[in-house]
C-alpha cells in the first residue's frame, strides 16, 4: 500500500501492444432493446447473442451475423424494476444446452432488492424463456439502493456460480459501518455457490450448496458464501474462458479506479482492501487500518482519467490472433476503452484503444459492458445510444506508428521520439533501417491514410517536409 500523493497521479504501466492489424468497433445492432446492459452467448447456441435491457426484465436474441432480432427471449413486466437498475446481468448454466437453466442478477424497488434467480428456457420453444419458472438462489437487502454490484457468471474451471455485490453505500461507505470488511455481511463481496443442489430445502430463498473448497465453508469466520471481500462497486467482472482467471473492475470513490485479479483455481479468501484502501493506496478519508494481507489491484488509474471503470474480459476469439490474451476494460464516464496484458504476475502493457475503435469523436455514448459472442469475439455495449458493436480487425497501415488506425501528426511525434533507434522499433514500418529519414518518408507518403472510416485533415506536402527537415537538422 502507499499514501496518495495526488488524485490525478495515474499509476499505470503504459505501453503499446504491437498488432499487425488495427481494430475497429463495427456496429452489429442498432437499438435492439432500450438501454442494453449486456450481450452474451449461450453454450450450444453459437449463432445467437442474448441482449438484456436496463430498467426492465426484457431479453432479446440477436442473430450473431446480421444483428437482427430473432426472438424476444424474456419479458417479465411484473418484476418491479427500478428505472436505473432492474436486470443487471445474466449467466447461462454450463450445461444450458441440455438443462436450459440460466441465472439473472436483478435489483428491485422492493425488499430484498438484490436477487439472483434461476430461470429456464421453454421446453416447447428454446427461443423463449419459461415465464412460470423461477427459483431464488439467494437474495440480500440494500436499503440505500446504491452500489448494487450486479455481475454474475460461471467459472469455466469449477462450474460454480460467482456474483459480485456492492458495498451498498455512497462515497466512503455505507452509514452502518464497513460492510465490505464485515465477513458476515454480503455487501462488497465476491460470492460463490453451487447451484446444482440445495442444502436449505425448507428455505425458498436459499437454493444452493456451499462448495466445500470455499474459504469460509464452515461458516465460522464468515458467511460461507463469501469467496473474496473488500470490494466497493464491482458491477462488471469476467472470467478468462481459457484459464479461469477472474478480472474484476471495481469503481472507486474519490481517487482510483481499479482492476482486481483472482487466478484460476484460487481457493479464495482475497481481501481487496476497501474501504481502508482505495486501489493500492491508503484511503485518507477514513482512519481504518489496512486489512492484513490486502491484495493490490493489478492496474489502477486516477479518477481524473475516468470515474467509473467497466470491467470486461479477456479476448479468446480466433478472428484477431494478435489480440488473444488481451483483457478489455473501459470507463463509463470517460467512454474510453483500453486493453492490458497480464502475464506471469506482471502487467506488460496497457493500450488505449478508444481512437482505434471509435475514430469519430463522441461516437461512443456510454460504455456499460463488454461481452463475447458464440465464437469468442468481443462485443461492446453502449447503453446511451442503444448500440451493440463487435471488435473487428482492419488492415494495418504503413506509417501508423502508434497503431491507432490513422497516419497523422501523432505518428510524427512517435517517429520523432524514436529517431536513431534500431530498425524494427516502430510498428507498421516497412523499412529495415535505423529509425530516421526512411521512416519519415513513409509517414509523409501515407499521411492521411485511415484504417477506419474517418476523415483526417491533410496538411500540405511543404509543411510535412519542413517539420521533418527541421527535426533531422536538430538531431545532427
Residue, then its C-alpha position, 0 to 999 in steps of 0.5 A: x500500500x502507499x499514501x496518495x500523493x495526488x488524485x490525478x497521479x495515474x499509476x499505470x504501466x503504459x505501453x503499446x501492444x504491437x498488432x499487425x492489424x488495427x481494430x475497429x468497433x463495427x456496429x452489429x445492432x442498432x437499438x435492439x432493446x432500450x438501454x442494453x446492459x449486456x450481450x452474451x452467448x449461450x453454450x450450444x447456441x453459437x449463432x445467437x447473442x442474448x441482449x438484456x435491457x436496463x430498467x426492465x426484465x426484457x431479453x432479446x436474441x440477436x442473430x450473431x451475423x446480421x444483428x437482427x432480432x430473432x426472438x424476444x427471449x424474456x419479458x417479465x413486466x411484473x418484476x418491479x424494476x427500478x428505472x436505473x437498475x432492474x436486470x443487471x446481468x445474466x449467466x447461462x448454466x454450463x450445461x444450458x444446452x441440455x438443462x436450459x437453466x440460466x441465472x439473472x442478477x436483478x435489483x428491485x424497488x422492493x425488499x430484498x432488492x438484490x436477487x439472483x434467480x434461476x430461470x429456464x428456457x421453454x421446453x416447447x420453444x428454446x427461443x423463449x424463456x419459461x415465464x412460470x419458472x423461477x427459483x431464488x438462489x439467494x437474495x440480500x437487502x440494500x436499503x440505500x439502493x446504491x452500489x448494487x454490484x450486479x455481475x454474475x457468471x460461471x467459472x469455466x474451471x469449477x462450474x460454480x456460480x460467482x456474483x459480485x455485490x456492492x458495498x451498498x453505500x455512497x462515497x466512503x461507505x455505507x452509514x452502518x459501518x464497513x460492510x465490505x470488511x464485515x465477513x458476515x455481511x454480503x455487501x462488497x463481496x465476491x460470492x460463490x455457490x453451487x447451484x446444482x443442489x440445495x442444502x436449505x430445502x425448507x428455505x425458498x430463498x436459499x437454493x444452493x450448496x456451499x462448495x466445500x473448497x470455499x474459504x469460509x465453508x464452515x461458516x465460522x469466520x464468515x458467511x460461507x458464501x463469501x469467496x473474496x471481500x473488500x470490494x466497493x462497486x464491482x458491477x462488471x467482472x469476467x472470467x478468462x474462458x481459457x484459464x479461469x482467471x477472474x478480472x474484476x473492475x471495481x469503481x472507486x470513490x474519490x481517487x482510483x479506479x481499479x482492476x482486481x485479479x483472482x487466478x484460476x483455481x484460487x481457493x479464495x479468501x482475497x481481501x481487496x482492501x476497501x474501504x481502508x484502501x482505495x486501489x493500492x493506496x491508503x484511503x485518507x478519508x477514513x482512519x481504518x487500518x489496512x486489512x492484513x494481507x490486502x491484495x493490490x489491484x493489478x492496474x489502477x488509474x486516477x479518477x481524473x482519467x475516468x470515474x467509473x471503470x467497466x470491467x470486461x474480459x479477456x479476448x479468446x476469439x480466433x478472428x484477431x490472433x494478435x489480440x488473444x490474451x488481451x483483457x478489455x476494460x473501459x470507463x463509463x464516464x470517460x467512454x474510453x476503452x483500453x486493453x492490458x496484458x497480464x502475464x506471469x504476475x506482471x502487467x506488460x502493457x496497457x493500450x488505449x484503444x478508444x481512437x482505434x475503435x471509435x475514430x469519430x469523436x463522441x461516437x461512443x455514448x456510454x460504455x456499460x459492458x463488454x461481452x463475447x459472442x458464440x465464437x469468442x469475439x468481443x462485443x461492446x455495449x453502449x447503453x446511451x445510444x442503444x448500440x451493440x458493436x463487435x471488435x473487428x480487425x482492419x488492415x494495418x497501415x504503413x506509417x501508423x506508428x502508434x497503431x491507432x488506425x490513422x497516419x497523422x501528426x501523432x505518428x510524427x511525434x512517435x517517429x520523432x521520439x524514436x529517431x536513431x533507434x534500431x530498425x524494427x522499433x516502430x510498428x507498421x514500418x516497412x523499412x529495415x533501417x535505423x529509425x530516421x529519414x526512411x521512416x519519415x518518408x513513409x509517414x509523409x507518403x501515407x499521411x492521411x491514410x485511415x484504417x477506419x472510416x474517418x476523415x483526417x485533415x491533410x496538411x500540405x506536402x511543404x509543411x510535412x517536409x519542413x517539420x521533418x527537415x527541421x527535426x533531422x537538422x536538430x538531431x545532427 
